[in-house]
Amino acid sequence: MPSAIEMVDLEITYCQPCGHQPRAVELVNQLLAEYGMPLNKKLTVALKPADSGIFDIVLDGQLIFSRKQEGRFPTIDEIKKQIEPKLSIPLEIPSK
């Protein structure tokens, strides 16, 4: 039986009435374009519409970016810096 792949969960909660959905979708598109299939196999992405100007990004249950706290939207590089250590995509199986 194959061993279970540890999944990384990314949630983007965005303000639907504010029109933040395209920004959230674009962020997901950029991440998928950057990492391709290895990311698809290890990362689950959830887009959650909300209101009140929210644009929060939660990685494995921990808030890694909040528009309200930062006063701006995140850059793709900021999000990648948080995700990459969790993904640690090995290109080949290390030999012992």
Short mmCIF file of the C-alpha atoms (twelve columns), coordinates in Angstrom:
data_MODEL
# 
_entry.id   MODEL 
# 
loop_
_atom_site.group_PDB 
_atom_site.id 
_atom_site.type_symbol 
_atom_site.label_atom_id 
_atom_site.label_alt_id 
_atom_site.label_comp_id 
_atom_site.label_asym_id 
_atom_site.label_seq_id 
_atom_site.Cartn_x 
_atom_site.Cartn_y 
_atom_site.Cartn_z 
_atom_site.pdbx_PDB_model_num 
ATOM 1  C CA . MET A 1  0.000   0.000  0.000   1 
ATOM 2  C CA . PRO A 2  1.494   3.385  -0.999  1 
ATOM 3  C CA . SER A 3  2.283   5.829  1.775   1 
ATOM 4  C CA . ALA A 4  -0.019  8.807  2.117   1 
ATOM 5  C CA . ILE A 5  1.238   12.071 0.679   1 
ATOM 6  C CA . GLU A 6  1.148   14.829 3.254   1 
ATOM 7  C CA . MET A 7  -1.166  17.469 1.866   1 
ATOM 8  C CA . VAL A 8  -0.697  21.202 2.273   1 
ATOM 9  C CA . ASP A 9  -3.930  23.172 2.635   1 
ATOM 10 C CA . LEU A 10 -4.183  26.744 1.350   1 
ATOM 11 C CA . GLU A 11 -7.328  28.798 1.939   1 
ATOM 12 C CA . ILE A 12 -7.952  32.213 0.454   1 
ATOM 13 C CA . THR A 13 -10.892 34.061 1.969   1 
ATOM 14 C CA . TYR A 14 -11.807 37.103 -0.097  1 
ATOM 15 C CA . CYS A 15 -14.444 39.825 -0.068  1 
ATOM 16 C CA . GLN A 16 -16.918 38.989 -2.839  1 
ATOM 17 C CA . PRO A 17 -18.823 42.330 -2.743  1 
ATOM 18 C CA . CYS A 18 -15.489 44.225 -2.906  1 
ATOM 19 C CA . GLY A 19 -14.535 42.465 -6.144  1 
ATOM 20 C CA . HIS A 20 -11.517 40.614 -4.712  1 
ATOM 21 C CA . GLN A 21 -12.390 37.305 -6.415  1 
ATOM 22 C CA . PRO A 22 -10.298 37.947 -9.576  1 
ATOM 23 C CA . ARG A 23 -7.271  38.733 -7.371  1 
ATOM 24 C CA . ALA A 24 -7.745  35.476 -5.424  1 
ATOM 25 C CA . VAL A 25 -8.145  33.446 -8.632  1 
ATOM 26 C CA . GLU A 26 -5.078  35.106 -10.166 1 
ATOM 27 C CA . LEU A 27 -3.008  34.223 -7.103  1 
ATOM 28 C CA . VAL A 28 -4.028  30.569 -7.453  1 
ATOM 29 C CA . ASN A 29 -3.279  30.661 -11.201 1 
ATOM 30 C CA . GLN A 30 0.204   32.070 -10.543 1 
ATOM 31 C CA . LEU A 31 0.950   29.378 -7.969  1 
ATOM 32 C CA . LEU A 32 -0.190  26.610 -10.314 1 
ATOM 33 C CA . ALA A 33 1.812   28.078 -13.204 1 
ATOM 34 C CA . GLU A 34 4.906   28.278 -10.992 1 
ATOM 35 C CA . TYR A 35 4.825   24.787 -9.522  1 
ATOM 36 C CA . GLY A 36 2.843   22.704 -12.030 1 
ATOM 37 C CA . MET A 37 1.998   19.090 -11.333 1 
ATOM 38 C CA . PRO A 38 4.108   18.535 -8.181  1 
ATOM 39 C CA . LEU A 39 2.065   21.295 -6.535  1 
ATOM 40 C CA . ASN A 40 -1.245  19.878 -7.745  1 
ATOM 41 C CA . LYS A 41 -0.480  16.567 -6.078  1 
ATOM 42 C CA . LYS A 42 0.389   18.039 -2.667  1 
ATOM 43 C CA . LEU A 43 -1.632  21.226 -2.392  1 
ATOM 44 C CA . THR A 44 -5.329  21.707 -1.830  1 
ATOM 45 C CA . VAL A 45 -6.657  25.180 -2.538  1 
ATOM 46 C CA . ALA A 46 -9.942  26.557 -1.241  1 
ATOM 47 C CA . LEU A 47 -11.428 29.885 -2.293  1 
ATOM 48 C CA . LYS A 48 -13.916 31.151 0.277   1 
ATOM 49 C CA . PRO A 49 -16.114 34.143 -0.532  1 
ATOM 50 C CA . ALA A 50 -16.873 36.492 2.357   1 
ATOM 51 C CA . ASP A 51 -17.487 40.213 2.933   1 
ATOM 52 C CA . SER A 52 -16.180 43.109 5.063   1 
ATOM 53 C CA . GLY A 53 -13.129 43.739 2.854   1 
ATOM 54 C CA . ILE A 54 -11.393 40.523 3.900   1 
ATOM 55 C CA . PHE A 55 -8.496  39.000 1.979   1 
ATOM 56 C CA . ASP A 56 -6.894  36.409 4.261   1 
ATOM 57 C CA . ILE A 57 -4.591  33.561 3.340   1 
ATOM 58 C CA . VAL A 58 -4.408  30.559 5.652   1 
ATOM 59 C CA . LEU A 59 -1.812  27.814 5.220   1 
ATOM 60 C CA . ASP A 60 -2.382  24.585 7.137   1 
ATOM 61 C CA . GLY A 61 -4.656  26.336 9.607   1 
ATOM 62 C CA . GLN A 62 -2.315  29.291 10.252  1 
ATOM 63 C CA . LEU A 63 -2.982  32.807 9.013   1 
ATOM 64 C CA . ILE A 64 -0.002  33.783 6.838   1 
ATOM 65 C CA . PHE A 65 -1.399  37.015 5.373   1 
ATOM 66 C CA . SER A 66 -4.218  39.375 6.276   1 
ATOM 67 C CA . ARG A 67 -5.098  42.403 4.154   1 
ATOM 68 C CA . LYS A 68 -6.629  44.029 7.239   1 
ATOM 69 C CA . GLN A 69 -3.418  43.645 9.279   1 
ATOM 70 C CA . GLU A 70 -1.035  44.606 6.450   1 
ATOM 71 C CA . GLY A 71 -3.172  47.305 4.825   1 
ATOM 72 C CA . ARG A 72 -2.467  45.883 1.354   1 
ATOM 73 C CA . PHE A 73 -2.730  42.756 -0.763  1 
ATOM 74 C CA . PRO A 74 0.011   40.089 -0.691  1 
ATOM 75 C CA . THR A 75 2.583   39.651 -3.424  1 
ATOM 76 C CA . ILE A 76 3.014   36.257 -5.073  1 
ATOM 77 C CA . ASP A 77 6.573   36.116 -3.700  1 
ATOM 78 C CA . GLU A 78 5.366   36.576 -0.106  1 
ATOM 79 C CA . ILE A 79 2.997   33.648 -0.474  1 
ATOM 80 C CA . LYS A 80 5.568   31.456 -2.226  1 
ATOM 81 C CA . LYS A 81 8.035   32.005 0.642   1 
ATOM 82 C CA . GLN A 82 5.444   30.601 3.057   1 
ATOM 83 C CA . ILE A 83 4.339   27.679 0.861   1 
ATOM 84 C CA . GLU A 84 7.674   26.408 -0.473  1 
ATOM 85 C CA . PRO A 85 9.091   25.087 2.831   1 
ATOM 86 C CA . LYS A 86 5.874   23.129 3.399   1 
ATOM 87 C CA . LEU A 87 5.856   21.633 -0.081  1 
ATOM 88 C CA . SER A 88 9.545   20.675 -0.201  1 
ATOM 89 C CA . ILE A 89 9.053   18.988 -3.549  1 
ATOM 90 C CA . PRO A 90 11.887  16.517 -4.047  1 
ATOM 91 C CA . LEU A 91 12.903  16.216 -7.691  1 
ATOM 92 C CA . GLU A 92 14.283  12.737 -7.052  1 
ATOM 93 C CA . ILE A 93 14.125  10.245 -4.249  1 
ATOM 94 C CA . PRO A 94 17.180  10.680 -2.022  1 
ATOM 95 C CA . SER A 95 19.320  7.598  -1.637  1 
ATOM 96 C CA . LYS A 96 20.466  6.522  1.777   1 
# 
